[in-house]
Amino acid sequence: MTKQTLLLHACCAPCSPHVINLLREEFTVSVLFYNPNIHPEEEYRKREAEIIAFSEKEKFHLIVAEYSVAKWMESVAGLENEPEGGERCRVCFRLRLERTALEAAERGIVFFTTTLSVSPHKNVKTINEEGNRAAGIYGVKFREENFKKKDGFRESCRQAEKHGMYRQDYCGCVFSRKKHGKNARP
């Protein structure tokens, strides 16, 4: 029996191995790397190179979408002072999940989900709401997941270390970068 394809939005390479392994039990997994929130561009390029190398090693189909930081900044305009996990994060999830749903619809892929829920710092309820919202817009199905369950985050860290992956110390956006004491120039 042929497995259906699922499009997985990957926020970064280190969050991907555990999630891909779980999903491969049921699906043929294609991965979309669309993260216009990552700042600065040098950081984005590091993360992009890491997911490309991982896809080549693990032999999965990878789609690298455009790096559109200006679109992300426009989307979160007015939300600069929101706390981590607040409305700015919801809008960021929305932007990335809508892009994933669109990609799935254009490729005839029925299901999509995201690695975002593996992080203990991300609100699964918000992610699932935005995923279902995007699914409704594009006529595809969002697979609600909470990949941090059953020690998922720890397992993703273990697997990333096993693969020798670069792991960043902030979510990626300029505001998160600033919160972690890094130079946060836009």
C-alpha positions as CSV (number, residue, x, y, z in Angstrom):
1,M,0.0,0.0,0.0
2,T,1.3,3.4,-1.0
3,K,1.5,6.0,1.7
4,Q,0.0,9.4,1.3
5,T,2.3,12.4,1.2
6,L,2.4,14.9,4.0
7,L,4.0,18.3,3.7
8,L,5.9,19.2,6.9
9,H,6.8,22.8,7.6
10,A,10.2,22.7,9.2
11,C,11.2,25.6,11.5
12,C,14.8,24.4,11.5
13,A,16.8,21.2,11.0
14,P,17.3,20.3,14.7
15,C,13.5,20.1,15.3
16,S,13.1,17.9,12.2
17,P,14.6,14.4,12.7
18,H,12.3,13.2,15.5
19,V,9.2,14.6,13.8
20,I,10.1,13.2,10.4
21,N,10.7,9.8,12.0
22,L,7.3,9.8,13.6
23,L,5.5,10.9,10.5
24,R,7.3,8.5,8.2
25,E,5.5,5.7,10.0
26,E,2.3,6.8,8.3
27,F,3.3,9.2,5.4
28,T,5.8,9.9,2.7
29,V,7.2,13.1,4.1
30,S,8.1,16.2,2.0
31,V,9.5,19.2,3.9
32,L,9.0,22.9,3.3
33,F,11.5,25.3,4.8
34,Y,9.7,28.7,4.9
35,N,10.9,30.9,7.7
36,P,10.9,34.6,6.8
37,N,11.0,35.4,10.5
38,I,14.7,34.3,10.9
39,H,17.0,37.2,11.6
40,P,19.6,38.2,10.5
41,E,20.1,36.8,7.1
42,E,23.3,35.1,8.1
43,E,21.4,33.1,10.7
44,Y,18.8,32.2,8.1
45,R,21.5,31.0,5.7
46,K,23.0,28.8,8.5
47,R,19.6,27.2,9.2
48,E,18.9,26.8,5.5
49,A,22.2,25.1,4.9
50,E,21.6,22.7,7.8
51,I,18.2,21.6,6.5
52,I,19.5,21.1,3.0
53,A,22.4,19.0,4.3
54,F,20.0,17.0,6.4
55,S,17.6,16.4,3.5
56,E,20.5,15.1,1.4
57,K,21.7,12.8,4.1
58,E,18.2,11.4,5.0
59,K,16.9,11.4,1.4
60,F,13.6,13.4,1.8
61,H,12.1,15.9,-0.6
62,L,12.9,19.4,0.5
63,I,11.3,22.6,-0.8
64,V,13.2,25.8,0.2
65,A,10.8,28.7,-0.2
66,E,11.7,32.3,-0.6
67,Y,13.3,34.3,2.2
68,S,10.9,37.2,2.5
69,V,11.8,39.0,5.7
70,A,10.2,42.2,4.5
71,K,6.8,40.3,4.2
72,W,7.3,39.0,7.8
73,M,8.1,42.4,9.1
74,E,5.0,43.8,7.4
75,S,2.9,41.0,8.9
76,V,4.0,41.7,12.5
77,A,4.1,45.5,12.2
78,G,2.5,47.0,15.3
79,L,3.2,43.9,17.3
80,E,6.8,44.7,18.1
81,N,6.2,45.1,21.9
82,E,4.1,41.9,22.2
83,P,5.7,39.3,24.6
84,E,7.1,36.1,23.3
85,G,4.2,33.7,22.8
86,G,1.8,36.6,22.2
87,E,-0.1,37.9,19.2
88,R,3.1,38.4,17.2
89,C,3.9,34.7,17.5
90,R,0.4,33.9,16.3
91,V,0.8,36.1,13.3
92,C,4.2,34.5,12.6
93,F,2.7,31.0,12.8
94,R,-0.2,32.1,10.5
95,L,2.2,33.4,7.8
96,R,4.3,30.2,7.8
97,L,1.3,27.8,8.0
98,E,-0.6,29.6,5.3
99,R,2.4,29.4,3.0
100,T,2.7,25.6,3.8
101,A,-1.0,25.0,3.2
102,L,-0.7,26.9,-0.2
103,E,2.3,24.8,-1.1
104,A,0.5,21.6,-0.2
105,A,-2.6,22.6,-2.2
106,E,-0.5,23.6,-5.3
107,R,1.3,20.2,-5.2
108,G,-1.9,18.1,-4.6
109,I,-0.8,17.1,-1.1
110,V,-3.8,16.6,1.2
111,F,-2.1,16.8,4.6
112,F,0.3,19.2,6.2
113,T,1.7,19.9,9.7
114,T,4.7,21.7,11.3
115,T,7.7,21.0,13.6
116,L,6.8,24.1,15.6
117,S,4.9,22.0,18.2
118,V,8.1,20.1,19.2
119,S,9.3,23.2,21.0
120,P,8.4,23.6,24.7
121,H,8.3,27.4,24.0
122,K,5.5,27.3,21.5
123,N,1.8,27.1,22.2
124,V,0.4,24.0,20.6
125,K,-3.2,25.3,20.8
126,T,-2.3,28.5,18.9
127,I,-0.3,26.4,16.3
128,N,-3.2,24.1,15.8
129,E,-5.7,26.9,15.5
130,E,-3.6,28.6,12.8
131,G,-2.9,25.3,11.0
132,N,-6.6,24.6,10.8
133,R,-7.4,28.1,9.7
134,A,-4.8,27.8,6.9
135,A,-6.2,24.4,5.9
136,G,-9.7,25.9,5.5
137,I,-8.4,28.6,3.2
138,Y,-6.6,26.2,0.9
139,G,-8.8,23.1,1.1
140,V,-6.2,20.8,2.6
141,K,-6.0,19.1,6.0
142,F,-3.9,20.2,8.9
143,R,-2.6,17.3,11.0
144,E,-2.9,18.5,14.6
145,E,0.2,17.3,16.5
146,N,1.9,18.0,19.8
147,F,5.4,16.6,19.0
148,K,6.8,17.6,22.4
149,K,4.7,14.8,24.0
150,K,6.4,11.7,25.2
151,D,9.7,13.6,25.6
152,G,9.6,14.8,22.0
153,F,11.7,17.9,22.5
154,R,14.4,15.9,24.4
155,E,14.4,13.3,21.6
156,S,14.7,16.0,18.9
157,C,17.7,17.4,20.8
158,R,19.2,14.0,21.1
159,Q,18.8,13.2,17.4
160,A,20.1,16.7,16.4
161,E,23.2,16.0,18.4
162,K,23.6,12.6,16.9
163,H,23.4,14.2,13.4
164,G,25.9,16.9,14.5
165,M,23.5,19.7,13.7
166,Y,23.9,23.3,14.4
167,R,21.3,24.3,17.0
168,Q,20.5,28.0,17.4
169,D,19.7,29.5,20.9
170,Y,16.7,31.6,19.9
171,C,13.5,31.1,17.8
172,G,14.8,33.2,15.0
173,C,13.0,36.5,14.9
174,V,14.6,39.9,15.6
175,F,12.5,40.2,18.8
176,S,13.5,36.8,20.2
177,R,17.1,37.6,19.3
178,K,17.0,40.8,21.3
179,K,15.4,39.0,24.2
180,H,18.4,36.7,24.3
181,G,20.8,39.6,24.4
182,K,22.0,39.6,20.9
183,N,22.4,42.5,18.6
184,A,18.9,43.0,17.2
185,R,19.3,45.4,14.4
186,P,16.4,44.9,11.9
